[in-house]
Amino acid sequence: MTLTATEAADLFRRDPDRLIDVGAGKVAVRTVGTGPDVLFVHGWPVTGATFRKLLPHLTPHVTCHLIDLVGTGSSDYDERTPVGIEGHVEAVRRVVDELGLTDVAVVGHDSGGMIARHALAGDERVRSMVMIDTELPDGLSWRFTAFIRGTRLPGFGKVLGWVVGRRRLRRFPLVLGGAFVDNDLLDGEFDEFFLRPLHTDPVALAAGVRIVDSFEQRFVTELADLHRRIEVPVHLVWGRHDPFFPVDRARDHVADFADARLTVIDDASLFSHEERPAEVATAILATVR
């Protein structure tokens, strides 16, 4: 099955294939492609649509299950729904259960990579894992730390919604500047799918803030133990210019795993899979099939 870039993006402009009840809200699932099963777990502040540019390269070879975690995208939630990292971990497990995935590869980006490891490290149903620009157990960069500290300030939510809705301000280093090598990629589809909802939908913004508020340092430090439990092949895929999760740290952690390698993507940053989808797809296919 082959998709054009437009067809792949349009998947996320219409209703999901199904909603899976995870106890607190419902996770949205879209399934497309042919071949072995691959589950994609997104980070913050994005949704499953962040993987849209990979789909034209992947769907002829693998079946892609793309989720919107509760509080994001097409998931089912409201202003009272509890959302947070711990809930996302449990939700990923529930999704694997409900989809009946008994032989699945997992691709996680950003905090989605952290969530995927907490949910599925050592799970016998997982045949391989790909981690794209994600947290590592030796701590957080100053950029990430500064952002987390900023979220604790009074009125953070209103400021966040206002800032991301302004083209110039979202390019600042302490917002999203540097997330792409080309900051113009913060506009267009990235704005449509991820930033505009935070700017225009108070319920989506409040959920996004609750997710950030739930972040605890233990989710990072516990990764060291989780890495020792992962015996399947692991592929770390990193943007060379990522300031949030520097590539040198990724190099230091290849040896954490029983079977791992690192691919560095040139001319790419935190969202390497959006900037260089063909190269990242090649790295993914080398591991998930």
C-alpha positions as CSV (number, residue, x, y, z in Angstrom):
1,M,0.0,0.0,0.0
2,T,1.4,3.4,-1.0
3,L,0.3,6.8,0.2
4,T,1.2,10.2,-1.1
5,A,2.3,12.8,1.4
6,T,-1.1,14.5,1.0
7,E,-3.0,11.3,1.6
8,A,-1.0,10.6,4.7
9,A,-1.7,14.0,6.1
10,D,-5.4,13.6,5.3
11,L,-5.6,10.5,7.5
12,F,-5.4,12.9,10.5
13,R,-8.0,15.3,9.2
14,R,-10.7,12.8,9.5
15,D,-12.0,10.5,12.2
16,P,-9.8,7.7,13.6
17,D,-10.4,4.1,12.7
18,R,-11.4,3.3,16.3
19,L,-11.3,4.6,19.9
20,I,-10.0,2.4,22.6
21,D,-11.3,2.9,26.2
22,V,-8.3,3.1,28.5
23,G,-10.2,3.9,31.7
24,A,-9.7,7.6,31.6
25,G,-10.7,8.7,28.2
26,K,-10.2,6.9,24.9
27,V,-7.1,6.6,22.7
28,A,-7.6,7.2,19.0
29,V,-6.1,4.7,16.6
30,R,-5.5,4.8,12.9
31,T,-4.2,1.7,11.1
32,V,-2.7,1.8,7.6
33,G,-0.2,-0.3,5.6
34,T,0.6,-3.9,4.9
35,G,3.0,-6.2,6.6
36,P,4.3,-6.7,10.1
37,D,2.7,-4.6,12.9
38,V,4.4,-1.4,14.1
39,L,3.0,0.8,16.9
40,F,3.9,4.5,16.9
41,V,3.9,6.5,20.2
42,H,4.1,10.3,20.0
43,G,5.4,12.8,22.5
44,W,4.4,16.3,23.6
45,P,2.9,18.6,22.3
46,V,2.2,16.5,19.2
47,T,-0.1,13.6,18.2
48,G,0.1,10.6,16.0
49,A,0.1,13.0,13.0
50,T,3.7,13.7,13.7
51,F,4.5,10.4,11.9
52,R,2.6,11.4,8.8
53,K,5.6,12.1,6.6
54,L,7.0,8.6,7.3
55,L,3.9,6.8,6.1
56,P,4.6,7.1,2.3
57,H,7.9,5.3,3.0
58,L,6.6,2.7,5.5
59,T,3.1,1.6,4.4
60,P,4.2,-0.6,1.5
61,H,6.3,-2.6,4.0
62,V,4.7,-2.6,7.4
63,T,1.3,-2.1,9.1
64,C,1.4,1.2,11.0
65,H,-0.8,1.7,14.1
66,L,-0.7,5.4,15.0
67,I,-2.3,6.5,18.2
68,D,-3.4,9.8,19.7
69,L,-2.9,9.5,23.5
70,V,-5.7,10.8,25.7
71,G,-5.7,14.6,25.8
72,T,-4.3,15.0,22.3
73,G,-5.6,14.9,18.7
74,S,-8.7,12.8,18.0
75,S,-8.7,11.1,21.4
76,D,-11.9,11.2,23.5
77,Y,-11.6,13.4,26.6
78,D,-13.0,16.5,28.3
79,E,-11.9,19.1,30.8
80,R,-12.4,16.6,33.7
81,T,-10.4,13.7,32.2
82,P,-7.2,12.9,34.2
83,V,-4.3,12.9,31.8
84,G,-0.6,12.4,32.5
85,I,2.5,10.3,31.9
86,E,1.5,7.5,34.1
87,G,-1.9,7.2,32.4
88,H,-0.2,7.3,29.0
89,V,2.0,4.3,30.1
90,E,-1.0,2.3,31.1
91,A,-2.8,3.4,27.9
92,V,-0.1,2.1,25.6
93,R,-0.3,-1.3,27.3
94,R,-4.1,-1.3,26.9
95,V,-3.8,-0.4,23.2
96,V,-1.5,-3.4,22.6
97,D,-3.9,-5.6,24.4
98,E,-7.0,-4.4,22.6
99,L,-5.4,-4.5,19.2
100,G,-4.3,-8.0,19.8
101,L,-0.7,-7.3,18.9
102,T,1.3,-10.4,19.7
103,D,4.4,-9.6,17.5
104,V,4.9,-5.8,17.3
105,A,7.7,-3.4,16.8
106,V,7.4,-0.1,18.7
107,V,8.5,3.4,17.5
108,G,8.6,6.2,20.0
109,H,9.5,9.8,19.6
110,D,10.4,12.4,22.3
111,S,8.4,11.6,25.5
112,G,6.6,8.9,23.4
113,G,9.9,7.0,23.4
114,M,10.1,7.3,27.2
115,I,6.4,6.2,27.6
116,A,6.9,3.3,25.3
117,R,9.9,2.0,27.3
118,H,7.9,2.3,30.6
119,A,5.0,0.5,29.0
120,L,6.7,-2.3,27.1
121,A,10.3,-2.9,28.2
122,G,10.7,-6.6,28.5
123,D,7.2,-7.3,27.0
124,E,7.4,-10.6,25.1
125,R,5.1,-9.3,22.4
126,V,7.7,-6.7,21.3
127,R,10.1,-7.8,18.7
128,S,12.1,-4.5,18.3
129,M,12.1,-0.9,19.3
130,V,13.1,2.4,17.6
131,M,13.6,5.5,19.7
132,I,13.7,8.8,18.0
133,D,15.2,11.8,19.8
134,T,14.0,10.9,23.3
135,E,14.8,11.0,27.0
136,L,17.9,9.1,28.3
137,P,18.6,8.1,31.9
138,D,21.6,10.5,32.6
139,G,19.3,13.5,33.0
140,L,17.9,16.3,30.9
141,S,19.5,19.0,28.9
142,W,19.3,22.6,30.1
143,R,16.8,23.4,27.4
144,F,14.4,20.7,28.5
145,T,15.0,21.5,32.2
146,A,14.4,25.2,31.6
147,F,11.1,24.4,29.8
148,I,9.9,22.2,32.6
149,R,10.7,24.8,35.2
150,G,8.8,27.4,33.2
151,T,5.7,25.2,33.3
152,R,5.6,25.6,37.1
153,L,5.1,29.4,36.8
154,P,1.7,30.9,37.5
155,G,-0.3,31.4,34.3
156,F,1.9,29.1,32.2
157,G,-1.1,27.7,30.3
158,K,-2.4,31.0,29.1
159,V,1.1,32.1,28.1
160,L,1.8,28.8,26.3
161,G,-1.5,29.1,24.3
162,W,-0.7,32.7,23.4
163,V,2.9,32.1,22.4
164,V,2.5,29.1,20.2
165,G,-0.2,30.9,18.3
166,R,2.4,33.6,17.2
167,R,4.7,32.7,14.4
168,R,7.7,34.8,15.6
169,L,7.4,33.9,19.3
170,R,7.2,30.2,18.9
171,R,10.7,30.4,17.3
172,F,12.3,31.5,20.5
173,P,14.8,29.1,22.0
174,L,12.9,28.6,25.2
175,V,9.7,27.8,23.3
176,L,10.2,25.6,20.1
177,G,13.1,27.4,18.4
178,G,15.7,24.8,17.5
179,A,13.2,21.9,17.4
180,F,13.8,22.0,13.6
181,V,16.9,23.0,11.8
182,D,14.5,25.0,9.6
183,N,12.2,26.9,11.9
184,D,9.8,27.5,9.1
185,L,8.6,23.9,9.7
186,L,6.9,25.2,12.9
187,D,4.3,26.6,10.5
188,G,2.1,24.9,8.0
189,E,1.0,21.4,8.9
190,F,2.9,21.5,12.2
191,D,0.9,24.5,13.2
192,E,-2.3,23.0,11.9
193,F,-2.1,19.7,13.7
194,F,-0.3,20.6,16.9
195,L,0.0,24.3,17.8
196,R,-3.3,25.7,16.6
197,P,-5.3,23.4,18.9
198,L,-3.3,24.7,21.9
199,H,-3.9,28.3,20.8
200,T,-7.6,28.0,20.0
201,D,-9.1,25.1,22.1
202,P,-9.1,25.8,25.9
203,V,-9.8,22.1,26.6
204,A,-6.9,20.9,24.5
205,L,-4.6,23.5,26.1
206,A,-5.6,22.5,29.6
207,A,-5.0,18.9,28.8
208,G,-1.6,19.7,27.4
209,V,-0.7,21.6,30.6
210,R,-1.8,18.7,32.8
211,I,0.4,16.3,30.8
212,V,3.4,18.5,31.4
213,D,2.5,19.0,35.0
214,S,2.6,15.2,35.5
215,F,6.2,14.9,34.4
216,E,8.5,13.6,37.2
217,Q,12.3,13.1,37.2
218,R,11.8,9.4,38.1
219,F,10.4,8.7,34.6
220,V,13.9,9.6,33.3
221,T,16.0,8.0,36.0
222,E,14.1,4.7,35.9
223,L,15.1,4.4,32.2
224,A,18.4,2.9,33.3
225,D,16.7,-0.2,34.7
226,L,14.3,-0.4,31.8
227,H,17.2,-0.5,29.3
228,R,18.6,-3.5,31.1
229,R,15.3,-5.3,30.6
230,I,15.2,-4.7,26.8
231,E,16.7,-7.6,25.0
232,V,15.2,-7.1,21.6
233,P,17.0,-5.1,18.9
234,V,17.0,-1.3,19.5
235,H,17.7,1.4,17.0
236,L,18.4,5.0,18.3
237,V,17.6,7.5,15.6
238,W,18.8,11.0,16.3
239,G,18.9,14.5,14.7
240,R,22.4,15.7,14.7
241,H,21.4,19.2,15.9
242,D,18.9,18.3,18.5
243,P,19.4,20.7,21.5
244,F,16.8,19.1,23.7
245,F,18.3,15.6,23.6
246,P,21.9,16.0,22.4
247,V,23.2,13.3,20.2
248,D,26.4,12.8,22.3
249,R,24.2,11.5,25.1
250,A,22.6,9.0,22.7
251,R,26.1,7.7,21.8
252,D,26.9,7.2,25.4
253,H,23.8,5.0,25.9
254,V,24.0,2.6,23.0
255,A,25.8,0.2,25.3
256,D,22.9,0.2,27.7
257,F,21.1,-2.3,25.6
258,A,21.8,-5.9,24.7
259,D,21.5,-5.2,21.0
260,A,21.5,-1.6,19.9
261,R,22.8,0.8,17.3
262,L,22.6,4.5,16.6
263,T,21.8,6.3,13.3
264,V,22.5,10.1,13.3
265,I,20.4,12.1,10.8
266,D,22.2,15.1,9.3
267,D,20.5,18.5,8.9
268,A,17.8,17.5,11.5
269,S,16.9,18.3,15.0
270,L,14.4,17.1,17.6
271,F,11.8,16.3,14.9
272,S,14.2,14.4,12.7
273,H,11.4,12.2,11.3
274,E,9.5,15.3,10.0
275,E,12.6,17.0,8.6
276,R,14.2,14.0,7.0
277,P,11.4,11.3,6.7
278,A,13.1,9.2,4.0
279,E,16.3,8.8,6.0
280,V,14.4,8.1,9.2
281,A,12.1,5.6,7.5
282,T,15.1,3.7,6.2
283,A,16.5,3.4,9.7
284,I,13.1,2.3,11.0
285,L,12.7,-0.4,8.4
286,A,16.1,-1.7,9.1
287,T,14.9,-2.7,12.6
288,V,11.1,-3.2,12.6
289,R,10.7,-5.8,9.8
